[in-house]
Amino acid sequence: MPIIKVQDLFMKIQTLQIFKEDAMSKEKTMQLRKQVAQFEKSDTAASVKQIINTIPPFFILWFLAYQALDISIFLTIALAIVAAGFVVRVFIIFHDCTHGSFFKNKKANAILGTITGIMTLFAYEKWKRDHSIHHATSSNLDKRGTGDVWVMTVDEYIEASPGRRFAYRLYRNPIVMFGLGPLFLYLVSNRFNRKDARPKERNNTYFINAAIVALYGGMIWWIGLPAFAIIQGTILIVAGSFGIWLFYVQHQFEDSYFEDEDQWDYVKAAVDGSSFYKLPKVLQWLTGNIGYHHVHHLSPRVPNYNLEQAHELTPPLHQATTITLKTSLKSIRFRLYDETKKTFVGFKEIQHLLNNTKTTLQRSSVQEK
C-alpha cells in the first residue's frame, strides 16, 4: 500500500508539473503576441513612401529595358532582371494589402491590392482567402493543401502508389518548381476561381484577368510582341522563381516544425515553423523584409516595414531558425518530412525503407501463392 501511495503521489506531482508547464507556455505565448502587437499599426506616410520607391522605379526600369533593345538584348535582359526585383517588392505590397496591414483603411488596401495584383498577375480576393488559410494551418499536418507547398511525410510517401510518388518527385524537382511553377501560377492557378467562390472573389478575379488582357494587349500593339515577350517574360519568370524560392525556403528547412492537429500550436508554427532568412541588405529591401517570416507568421498584421524592428525588439524571436543565402541552398535536397526525427530528409535517405517495403510485399505475395 505505501508503495502504491508513493506511486500515486509521484503521478500527481508529474501531472501538476505538466499543467504548470502548459500554463507557463500559454502565458509566454500571450506575452509574446502582446509584445509584437505594438508593431501592428500601419503608418500611412511609410506606406506611401514605399509605393513611391517601388512602383515608379519599376516602370522606369521597364522603359529603360525597352530603350536598351537598340543597344543590346543582353543589356535589356539585365535591366529586366533588376526590374524583376522590384516586382517582388510590389508583390510584398500586394501581400500586405491582403492582410489589411498596409493601410488602415480596408478599401484602400483592396484598391491598391487589386492594382498590384494586376502588376504581379495575382488575383487579390482569391489569393487573400488562400493565404489566410495558409496562415491558419501552416505546419499543421492534418490541414495541408491550401496556399502551401506540397509536403509529404516519409510514411505517406512509402505508402503512396508509384504514380503518386512519381508526381510528388516531379513536383519537388527544382526545374519544375522554380522553372515551370511561375508559369502555372500566372496562367492557371491565379486565373481561375474555385467552384464555391463568393461573388466578390469571383468578380475580382474576372476584373483582374480583363485588366491584364487589356494591358498586355495594348503593350503588344504599342511595342510589338518580340520586345514585350523579352522584357515582360524575363521579369515574370525571374520574379516568379525568386518568389517561389522565398516561400519555399522559409518553411522547408531542416528542423522545421510540423505537427498533427492535436499537437499543433499557432505560435510554435510561427516561430519554429518559419525561418528568419537573413539576406544581404539590398535583397532584404527588395523583398520587403519578408525574410523575417517568423515575425510575419506570428502577427500577419505587422506591416513589412515594421518586421525588422519587431524582431530586433522582441528577444524571444531571436530563437527562430536563422538561414542565410548559403545555408538556404541545402533546402533544395529536403523532400520529405520525417515525423519520427522531426526533420526534413531527402529521397536517398529513405530509399532503404522503400526497398524493405518492396521486399515485404514480395514475400507476402509469394506466401499467398
C-alpha positions as CSV (number, residue, x, y, z in Angstrom):
1,M,0.0,0.0,0.0
2,P,2.7,2.5,0.9
3,I,4.4,1.8,-2.5
4,I,1.2,2.4,-4.3
5,K,0.6,5.7,-2.4
6,V,4.1,6.9,-3.3
7,Q,3.5,6.0,-7.0
8,D,0.1,7.8,-6.9
9,L,1.8,10.8,-5.3
10,F,4.5,10.8,-7.9
11,M,2.0,10.6,-10.7
12,K,0.0,13.6,-9.3
13,I,3.2,15.6,-9.0
14,Q,4.1,14.8,-12.6
15,T,0.6,15.8,-13.7
16,L,0.7,19.1,-11.8
17,Q,4.1,19.8,-13.4
18,I,2.7,19.2,-16.8
19,F,-0.3,21.5,-16.1
20,K,2.1,24.1,-14.7
21,E,4.4,24.0,-17.7
22,D,1.4,24.2,-20.1
23,A,0.1,27.2,-18.2
24,M,3.5,28.9,-18.3
25,S,3.8,28.1,-22.0
26,K,0.4,29.7,-22.7
27,E,1.3,32.7,-20.6
28,K,4.6,33.1,-22.5
29,T,2.6,32.8,-25.7
30,M,0.3,35.6,-24.7
31,Q,3.1,37.8,-23.7
32,L,5.0,37.2,-26.9
33,R,1.9,38.1,-29.0
34,K,1.3,41.2,-26.9
35,Q,5.0,42.3,-27.4
36,V,4.6,42.0,-31.2
37,A,1.1,43.6,-31.3
38,Q,2.6,47.1,-30.7
39,F,4.2,46.9,-34.2
40,E,0.9,46.1,-36.0
41,K,0.0,49.7,-36.6
42,S,0.4,50.8,-40.2
43,D,1.9,54.2,-41.0
44,T,0.4,56.0,-43.9
45,A,3.5,58.0,-44.6
46,A,5.7,54.9,-44.6
47,S,3.2,53.1,-46.9
48,V,3.1,56.0,-49.4
49,K,6.9,56.2,-49.3
50,Q,7.2,52.5,-50.1
51,I,4.8,52.9,-53.0
52,I,6.9,55.8,-54.4
53,N,10.2,54.0,-54.1
54,T,8.8,50.8,-55.6
55,I,6.3,51.3,-58.3
56,P,7.7,54.3,-60.3
57,P,11.2,52.7,-60.3
58,F,9.7,49.5,-61.8
59,F,8.2,51.4,-64.7
60,I,11.4,53.4,-65.2
61,L,13.4,50.2,-65.4
62,W,10.8,48.7,-67.8
63,F,11.2,51.8,-70.1
64,L,15.0,51.6,-69.9
65,A,14.9,47.9,-70.8
66,Y,12.8,48.7,-73.9
67,Q,15.2,51.5,-74.9
68,A,18.2,49.3,-74.4
69,L,16.9,46.9,-77.2
70,D,18.5,49.4,-79.6
71,I,21.9,48.9,-77.9
72,S,22.0,45.2,-76.7
73,I,19.5,42.5,-75.9
74,F,21.8,41.4,-73.0
75,L,21.5,44.9,-71.5
76,T,17.8,44.7,-71.9
77,I,17.7,41.3,-70.1
78,A,20.0,42.7,-67.3
79,L,17.6,45.7,-66.7
80,A,14.6,43.3,-66.8
81,I,16.2,41.2,-64.1
82,V,16.7,44.3,-61.9
83,A,13.0,45.2,-62.6
84,A,12.0,41.7,-61.5
85,G,13.4,42.5,-58.1
86,F,11.0,45.5,-57.9
87,V,8.1,43.2,-58.9
88,V,9.0,41.1,-55.9
89,R,8.8,44.3,-53.8
90,V,5.4,45.2,-55.5
91,F,4.2,41.7,-54.5
92,I,5.1,42.4,-50.9
93,I,2.9,45.5,-51.0
94,F,0.1,43.3,-52.5
95,H,0.8,40.7,-49.8
96,D,0.4,43.3,-47.0
97,C,-2.8,44.6,-48.6
98,T,-4.3,41.1,-48.4
99,H,-3.5,41.0,-44.7
100,G,-5.1,44.5,-44.2
101,S,-1.8,45.7,-42.8
102,F,-0.5,48.2,-45.5
103,F,-3.2,50.9,-44.9
104,K,-5.6,51.4,-42.0
105,N,-8.4,51.7,-44.5
106,K,-9.9,48.4,-45.7
107,K,-11.0,49.9,-49.1
108,A,-7.6,51.5,-49.7
109,N,-6.0,48.1,-49.2
110,A,-8.5,46.5,-51.6
111,I,-7.9,49.1,-54.3
112,L,-4.1,49.0,-54.0
113,G,-4.2,45.2,-53.7
114,T,-6.1,44.9,-56.9
115,I,-3.7,47.3,-58.8
116,T,-0.6,45.5,-57.6
117,G,-2.4,42.2,-58.3
118,I,-2.7,43.3,-61.9
119,M,1.0,44.2,-61.9
120,T,2.0,40.8,-60.4
121,L,-0.7,38.7,-62.1
122,F,-2.2,37.6,-58.8
123,A,-6.0,37.7,-58.1
124,Y,-6.4,39.8,-55.0
125,E,-9.5,38.4,-53.3
126,K,-8.7,34.8,-54.4
127,W,-5.1,34.9,-53.0
128,K,-6.3,36.8,-49.9
129,R,-8.5,33.8,-49.0
130,D,-6.0,31.1,-49.8
131,H,-3.2,32.9,-48.0
132,S,-5.3,33.4,-44.8
133,I,-5.8,29.6,-44.8
134,H,-2.1,29.1,-45.2
135,H,-1.5,31.2,-42.1
136,A,-4.2,29.5,-40.1
137,T,-2.9,26.0,-41.0
138,S,0.9,26.4,-41.6
139,S,2.8,23.4,-40.2
140,N,-0.4,21.5,-39.4
141,L,0.0,18.0,-41.0
142,D,-3.8,17.4,-40.9
143,K,-4.6,20.6,-42.8
144,R,-2.3,20.8,-45.7
145,G,-3.2,21.6,-49.2
146,T,-4.3,25.3,-49.4
147,G,-1.8,28.1,-50.1
148,D,1.2,26.0,-49.3
149,V,4.0,23.9,-50.9
150,W,3.1,20.2,-51.2
151,V,4.8,18.3,-48.4
152,M,4.6,14.5,-47.9
153,T,5.8,12.7,-44.8
154,V,8.1,9.7,-45.1
155,D,5.3,7.3,-44.1
156,E,2.9,8.9,-46.7
157,Y,5.5,8.6,-49.4
158,I,6.3,5.0,-48.7
159,E,2.6,4.0,-48.6
160,A,1.8,6.0,-51.8
161,S,1.2,4.4,-55.1
162,P,4.1,4.5,-57.7
163,G,2.1,7.1,-59.7
164,R,1.7,9.4,-56.8
165,R,5.3,9.1,-55.8
166,F,6.3,10.0,-59.3
167,A,4.0,13.0,-59.3
168,Y,5.5,14.2,-56.0
169,R,9.1,13.7,-57.2
170,L,8.2,15.7,-60.3
171,Y,6.6,18.5,-58.3
172,R,9.6,18.7,-56.0
173,N,12.1,18.8,-58.8
174,P,13.8,22.3,-58.8
175,I,13.4,22.7,-62.5
176,V,9.6,22.1,-62.3
177,M,9.1,24.0,-59.0
178,F,11.1,27.1,-59.8
179,G,11.1,27.0,-63.6
180,L,7.6,25.8,-64.5
181,G,6.0,26.8,-61.2
182,P,5.7,30.5,-62.0
183,L,4.0,29.7,-65.3
184,F,1.5,27.5,-63.6
185,L,0.7,30.3,-61.1
186,Y,0.4,33.0,-63.7
187,L,-1.6,31.1,-66.3
188,V,-3.6,28.6,-64.3
189,S,-3.8,28.9,-60.6
190,N,-4.3,32.7,-60.4
191,R,-6.7,32.9,-63.4
192,F,-9.5,30.6,-62.3
193,N,-11.8,30.8,-59.4
194,R,-12.7,27.9,-57.1
195,K,-16.1,26.4,-57.6
196,D,-17.6,27.8,-54.3
197,A,-16.0,31.3,-54.6
198,R,-18.2,34.1,-53.5
199,P,-19.3,36.8,-56.0
200,K,-16.9,39.4,-54.6
201,E,-13.9,37.0,-55.0
202,R,-15.2,35.8,-58.4
203,N,-15.7,39.3,-59.8
204,N,-12.4,40.5,-58.6
205,T,-10.6,37.7,-60.5
206,Y,-12.6,38.5,-63.6
207,F,-11.7,42.2,-63.3
208,I,-8.0,41.5,-62.8
209,N,-8.0,39.0,-65.7
210,A,-9.7,41.5,-68.0
211,A,-7.3,44.3,-67.0
212,I,-4.3,42.0,-67.6
213,V,-5.6,41.2,-71.1
214,A,-6.2,44.8,-71.9
215,L,-2.8,46.0,-70.6
216,Y,-0.8,43.3,-72.2
217,G,-2.8,43.6,-75.5
218,G,-2.1,47.4,-75.5
219,M,1.6,46.9,-74.8
220,I,2.0,44.3,-77.6
221,W,0.2,46.6,-80.0
222,W,2.4,49.5,-79.0
223,I,5.9,47.9,-78.9
224,G,5.4,44.6,-80.7
225,L,5.2,41.0,-79.4
226,P,9.0,40.2,-79.5
227,A,10.1,43.2,-77.4
228,F,7.2,42.7,-74.9
229,A,8.0,39.0,-74.6
230,I,11.7,39.5,-74.0
231,I,11.2,42.2,-71.3
232,Q,8.0,41.1,-69.5
233,G,8.8,37.4,-70.0
234,T,12.2,37.8,-68.3
235,I,10.6,39.9,-65.5
236,L,7.8,37.4,-64.7
237,I,10.0,34.3,-64.8
238,V,12.8,35.8,-62.6
239,A,10.3,37.4,-60.1
240,G,8.2,34.3,-60.0
241,S,11.1,31.9,-59.5
242,F,12.5,34.0,-56.7
243,G,9.1,34.5,-55.1
244,I,8.5,30.7,-55.0
245,W,12.0,30.2,-53.6
246,L,11.3,32.7,-50.8
247,F,8.0,30.9,-50.0
248,Y,9.7,27.5,-50.2
249,V,12.8,28.1,-48.1
250,Q,11.0,29.9,-45.3
251,H,9.1,26.8,-44.4
252,Q,11.3,24.0,-45.8
253,F,14.3,24.0,-43.6
254,E,16.0,21.0,-41.8
255,D,14.4,21.2,-38.3
256,S,11.2,23.0,-39.3
257,Y,8.1,22.5,-37.1
258,F,5.3,20.2,-38.3
259,E,2.7,18.6,-36.0
260,D,-0.7,16.8,-36.2
261,E,-3.8,18.8,-35.3
262,D,-4.0,17.7,-31.7
263,Q,-0.4,18.7,-31.0
264,W,-0.2,21.8,-33.3
265,D,0.4,25.2,-31.8
266,Y,0.0,28.5,-33.6
267,V,2.9,30.3,-32.0
268,K,5.3,27.3,-32.4
269,A,4.2,27.1,-36.0
270,A,5.1,30.7,-36.5
271,V,8.4,30.8,-34.6
272,D,9.7,27.3,-35.2
273,G,8.0,26.5,-38.5
274,S,9.0,29.8,-40.2
275,S,12.7,30.8,-40.7
276,F,14.5,34.1,-40.3
277,Y,16.0,34.4,-43.7
278,K,19.0,36.7,-43.1
279,L,19.6,38.3,-46.5
280,P,22.0,41.0,-47.7
281,K,20.6,44.5,-47.2
282,V,19.8,45.0,-50.9
283,L,17.9,41.8,-51.1
284,Q,16.2,42.4,-47.8
285,W,15.0,45.8,-49.1
286,L,13.8,44.3,-52.4
287,T,11.9,41.5,-50.6
288,G,10.3,43.9,-48.2
289,N,11.7,42.3,-45.1
290,I,9.8,39.1,-45.7
291,G,12.9,37.2,-44.5
292,Y,11.5,38.0,-41.0
293,H,9.0,35.4,-41.8
294,H,8.7,34.1,-38.2
295,V,7.5,37.6,-37.2
296,H,5.1,37.8,-40.1
297,H,3.5,34.4,-39.2
298,L,3.3,35.3,-35.6
299,S,1.4,38.5,-36.4
300,P,0.3,39.0,-40.1
301,R,-1.0,42.5,-39.3
302,V,2.6,43.8,-38.8
303,P,3.4,45.9,-42.0
304,N,6.5,44.8,-43.8
305,Y,8.4,47.9,-42.9
306,N,7.9,47.1,-39.2
307,L,9.0,43.5,-39.3
308,E,12.7,44.1,-38.7
309,Q,12.1,46.4,-35.7
310,A,9.6,43.8,-34.3
311,H,12.3,41.1,-34.5
312,E,15.1,43.2,-33.0
313,L,13.0,44.5,-30.0
314,T,11.4,41.1,-29.2
315,P,14.2,38.9,-27.7
316,P,12.2,35.6,-27.8
317,L,12.0,35.9,-31.6
318,H,15.8,35.7,-31.8
319,Q,15.5,32.0,-31.2
320,A,13.9,31.4,-34.6
321,T,16.0,29.3,-37.0
322,T,18.3,31.6,-39.0
323,I,19.3,30.8,-42.5
324,T,21.5,32.7,-45.0
325,L,21.8,32.6,-48.7
326,K,24.5,30.0,-48.4
327,T,22.8,27.7,-45.9
328,S,19.4,28.0,-47.6
329,L,20.7,26.2,-50.6
330,K,20.7,23.0,-48.6
331,S,16.9,23.1,-48.5
332,I,16.8,22.0,-52.2
333,R,17.6,18.5,-51.1
334,F,14.9,18.5,-48.4
335,R,12.0,16.4,-49.9
336,L,10.1,14.6,-47.2
337,Y,9.2,15.4,-43.6
338,D,10.2,12.7,-41.1
339,E,7.7,12.7,-38.2
340,T,9.8,10.5,-36.1
341,K,13.0,12.5,-36.4
342,K,11.2,15.8,-36.7
343,T,13.3,16.9,-39.7
344,F,13.3,17.1,-43.4
345,V,15.1,14.3,-45.3
346,G,16.0,13.6,-49.0
347,F,14.7,10.8,-51.2
348,K,18.0,8.9,-50.9
349,E,17.8,8.8,-47.1
350,I,14.6,6.8,-47.2
351,Q,15.4,4.5,-50.1
352,H,16.2,1.6,-47.8
353,L,12.7,1.9,-46.3
354,L,11.2,1.6,-49.8
355,N,13.4,-1.4,-50.6
356,N,12.3,-3.0,-47.3
357,T,8.7,-2.4,-48.2
358,K,9.1,-3.9,-51.6
359,T,10.7,-7.0,-50.1
360,T,7.9,-7.4,-47.6
361,L,5.3,-7.1,-50.3
362,Q,7.1,-9.7,-52.5
363,R,7.3,-12.1,-49.6
364,S,3.6,-11.7,-48.8
365,S,2.8,-12.3,-52.4
366,V,4.8,-15.5,-52.5
367,Q,3.2,-16.8,-49.3
368,E,-0.3,-16.1,-50.6
369,K,0.5,-18.2,-53.8
